[in-house]
Amino acid sequence: MLERERQQLILNRLKERGIVRVTDLVAVTGASVATLRRDLAKLEDTGQLRRVHGGAESVASGQTELTAPTFGASQTTNADLKQAIAARAALLCEDGASIILNAGSTTWFMAQRLRSHRMQVLTNSFPIAQELVAHSANRVVVPGGEVYREAGIILSPFDEDAIQHFAASMMFMSCYAMTPMGVIESDPLVARAEAKLLSRAEKLIILLDSTKFEARGNMVVCPLSRVHTVITDPGIPRAMREQLRSQGVEVLIADPAEAKLSAA
């Protein structure tokens, strides 16, 4: 492979993933580590990438902003509904289980309901990990990666990380929206991260308030057929409820009034 072909391949991989490892490039190009390091050095000199330990990252990767809502804003939006949904979801958990909680405000409220449990919990949410470590006896596993502060999410650019060795009976997931197309996110990085987590779970349980049953976002994480259960509030549109049931999805309705009484 010619030098210019190797360097174009490197730039293409960076465009797709944001970061590349020298060891991965060796497998793809057949070139030696020394040759690839020289390629990276030349590309860095021309401002096309930034070298890091073991590889390189896109010059724009350090400035990537997620289009997902900030964690603080999500916490205060429809908080009563989210807390009721979280309380209903926590009832499905049993000590000794292995579960996944994705990053989100509803799943964070759920984590607060798990303080008396003893489970193995994989989460890509920094606030959820903090909550469980500080206030519970649950074992907590987090993937390697960068913390996106505003969204409170840990994202890894690598296909292989700690989550590849985790097996969960259930994944509890909040999302940007749900439509007949499936589970929707607004950001491709978030969608990719959730798809990776989903690959480690047997059952997918979606937690979302009824305002999210509308067409928005543009990244389909998975179709409705992959969803086992949806936990929502009484405001779910009738058409969507029937659509879910026609797909074999169990729909559980959380009552905000009951959740307040149980929390008292």
C-alpha positions in Angstrom: 0.0 0.0 0.0 1.4 3.4 -1.0 2.0 6.1 1.6 -0.8 8.3 0.3 -3.2 5.4 0.4 -2.3 4.6 4.0 -2.7 8.2 5.1 -6.0 8.5 3.4 -7.2 5.3 5.1 -6.1 6.7 8.4 -8.0 9.9 7.8 -11.1 8.0 6.8 -11.0 5.9 10.0 -10.6 9.0 12.0 -13.7 10.5 10.3 -15.7 7.4 11.2 -14.5 6.9 14.8 -12.8 10.0 16.0 -9.8 8.1 17.2 -7.6 5.2 15.9 -5.1 2.9 17.4 -1.8 2.1 15.8 -2.4 -1.6 16.4 -5.7 -1.5 14.5 -4.0 0.3 11.6 -1.3 -2.4 11.4 -4.0 -5.0 10.9 -5.8 -2.9 8.3 -2.8 -1.7 6.3 -0.2 -4.5 6.8 2.4 -1.8 7.5 4.8 -1.8 10.4 4.3 0.1 13.6 7.3 2.3 12.7 5.9 3.1 9.3 2.5 4.0 10.6 4.0 6.2 13.3 5.8 8.1 10.6 2.5 8.5 8.7 0.8 9.9 11.9 3.7 12.3 12.5 3.4 13.7 8.9 -0.4 14.0 9.2 0.0 15.8 12.5 2.6 18.2 11.0 0.0 19.1 8.4 -2.7 19.7 11.0 -4.9 16.8 9.9 -4.9 14.8 13.2 -3.5 14.9 16.8 -1.3 12.1 18.0 -2.1 10.5 21.4 -0.6 7.6 23.3 -1.0 4.5 21.1 -2.7 6.2 18.2 -4.3 9.4 17.0 -7.5 11.4 17.3 -9.3 13.8 15.1 -8.3 17.4 15.6 -12.0 18.2 16.1 -12.7 15.3 18.5 -11.8 17.3 21.6 -14.3 19.9 20.6 -17.2 17.5 19.9 -20.5 18.6 21.4 -23.4 16.3 21.8 -26.8 17.3 20.4 -28.4 15.4 23.3 -30.1 17.5 26.1 -28.0 18.4 29.1 -28.4 16.3 32.2 -29.4 19.3 34.3 -32.2 20.3 31.9 -33.5 16.8 31.6 -33.7 16.3 35.4 -36.3 19.1 35.7 -38.4 18.3 32.7 -41.5 16.3 33.6 -39.8 15.2 36.8 -42.9 13.8 38.5 -43.6 11.6 35.6 -40.0 10.4 35.4 -39.9 9.6 39.1 -43.1 7.5 38.8 -41.7 5.6 35.8 -38.4 5.1 37.7 -40.2 3.7 40.7 -42.1 1.3 38.6 -38.9 0.1 36.8 -37.1 -0.4 40.1 -39.8 -3.0 41.1 -38.5 -5.3 38.3 -35.0 -5.5 39.9 -33.9 -8.3 42.2 -30.8 -8.7 44.3 -28.1 -10.7 42.5 -29.2 -9.6 39.0 -26.9 -7.9 36.5 -28.5 -4.9 34.8 -27.6 -2.0 32.5 -28.7 1.6 33.0 -28.0 4.0 30.2 -27.3 7.7 30.7 -30.5 9.6 31.2 -32.5 11.5 33.8 -35.2 8.9 34.2 -32.6 6.1 34.7 -30.9 8.4 37.3 -34.2 8.7 39.2 -34.3 4.9 39.0 -30.8 4.6 40.4 -32.0 6.4 43.5 -34.6 3.7 44.0 -31.9 1.0 44.0 -30.1 2.1 47.2 -31.2 -1.0 49.1 -30.3 -3.4 46.3 -27.3 -5.6 45.8 -26.8 -6.0 42.0 -24.2 -5.7 39.3 -24.9 -2.5 37.4 -23.2 -1.4 34.2 -23.8 2.3 33.3 -22.3 4.8 30.9 -23.7 7.6 33.1 -21.3 9.4 35.3 -24.1 10.8 37.6 -25.6 7.3 37.9 -22.3 5.8 38.8 -21.7 8.5 41.4 -25.2 7.9 42.9 -24.8 4.1 43.2 -21.2 4.2 44.5 -22.1 6.8 47.2 -25.5 5.5 48.3 -25.7 1.8 47.7 -24.0 -1.6 47.9 -24.4 -2.3 44.2 -21.3 -3.2 42.2 -20.8 -0.6 39.5 -19.1 -1.1 36.2 -18.4 1.8 33.8 -17.0 1.7 30.2 -13.7 3.3 29.4 -13.9 6.6 27.5 -14.4 10.3 27.7 -16.8 12.0 30.1 -19.1 14.5 28.4 -19.9 16.8 31.3 -23.0 18.5 30.2 -24.8 15.3 29.2 -23.2 13.3 32.1 -22.3 10.5 29.7 -19.2 8.3 29.3 -18.5 7.6 25.6 -15.8 5.3 24.2 -14.6 5.5 20.6 -13.4 1.9 20.7 -15.4 -1.1 19.7 -13.9 -3.2 22.5 -14.0 -2.0 26.1 -15.2 -3.2 29.5 -18.8 -3.7 28.3 -17.8 -6.6 26.0 -17.4 -8.9 29.1 -20.7 -7.9 30.8 -23.8 -10.0 30.5 -27.1 -8.4 31.7 -30.6 -9.9 32.1 -32.1 -6.4 31.5 -31.2 -3.0 30.1 -33.2 -0.1 31.4 -33.0 2.7 28.9 -34.4 6.2 28.5 -34.4 7.7 25.1 -35.0 10.9 23.1 -38.2 9.6 21.5 -40.1 6.5 20.4 -42.0 6.2 17.2 -43.3 3.3 15.0 -39.8 3.3 13.6 -38.3 2.3 16.9 -36.2 3.8 19.7 -34.8 7.2 18.6 -31.9 9.3 19.7 -30.8 12.7 18.5 -27.1 12.2 18.5 -25.1 9.5 16.5 -22.5 9.1 19.3 -25.2 8.5 21.9 -27.1 6.1 19.6 -23.9 4.1 18.9 -23.1 3.9 22.6 -26.6 2.6 23.4 -26.5 0.1 20.6 -23.2 -1.3 22.2 -24.8 -1.5 25.6 -27.9 -3.2 24.1 -25.8 -5.9 22.6 -24.9 -7.1 26.2 -28.6 -7.4 27.4 -31.3 -10.0 27.0 -34.3 -7.8 27.6 -34.7 -4.1 26.7 -36.9 -2.0 29.0 -37.6 1.5 27.8 -38.4 4.2 30.4 -40.0 7.3 28.9 -42.7 9.8 29.7 -45.6 10.3 27.3 -44.3 13.5 25.7 -41.6 11.4 24.0 -44.0 9.5 21.7 -43.6 11.9 18.8 -41.5 12.1 15.7 -38.2 13.8 16.6 -34.6 12.9 16.4 -33.1 11.0 13.5 -31.0 8.1 14.8 -32.8 4.7 15.2 -31.1 2.7 18.0 -33.3 -0.3 17.5 -36.7 -1.3 16.1 -39.7 -1.9 18.3 -39.3 -5.6 17.9 -36.2 -5.5 20.1 -38.1 -3.9 23.0 -39.4 -6.2 25.7 -41.2 -3.6 27.9 -42.1 0.0 27.9 -42.8 1.8 31.1 -44.6 5.2 30.7 -47.4 7.3 32.2 -51.1 7.5 31.5 -50.6 10.1 28.8 -49.3 7.6 26.2 -51.2 8.1 22.9 -53.7 5.3 22.3 -52.4 4.6 18.8 -48.8 4.2 20.1 -50.0 1.9 22.9 -51.8 -0.3 20.4 -48.8 -0.2 18.0 -46.5 -1.5 20.8 -48.8 -4.2 21.9 -49.2 -5.4 18.2 -45.4 -5.8 18.3 -45.6 -7.9 21.4 -44.2 -5.2 23.6 -45.5 -5.1 27.2 -46.7 -1.7 28.3 -46.7 -0.8 32.0 -48.3 2.4 33.2 -46.8 4.2 36.2 -49.1 6.3 38.4 -47.4 9.5 39.7 -49.7 9.6 42.7 -48.7 6.1 43.8 -45.0 6.9 43.3 -45.3 9.9 45.7 -47.0 7.7 48.3 -44.3 5.0 48.1 -41.5 7.6 48.4 -43.1 9.2 51.5 
